[in-house]
């Protein structure tokens, strides 16, 4: 999902912008609160953005788990997978 800033004419991705907000503002203690702040700031529908972020995060976690399993299996068999 794309994020457009009409004031500065800059585009990016919503998960990247939310991640930047989360790491940049220490008062935002959860991904949920950060998503709420993003939606309020950009005047976006919270439900749509929250679903997108949950899907994005779930896929990233799945990829990381699969990557670890592949690395573990390739280490055991003595082959390297890239």
C-alpha angles and dihedrals in degrees: 000000000000126000117209124194106198094187094061097022090235125142131197141141125292095229090051092050092048091048090051090050092048094051094038100051114052092190089070099083100176141037088240093057091044091052089050091051091048092050092048092048095047096033093236131151107269095210094054094047094043092053091049093049092047091051092046093049093046092052091049091051091048091049091050092050092048091047090053092049092049091048091049092049093046090049091052093048093044096239127116122228119197 
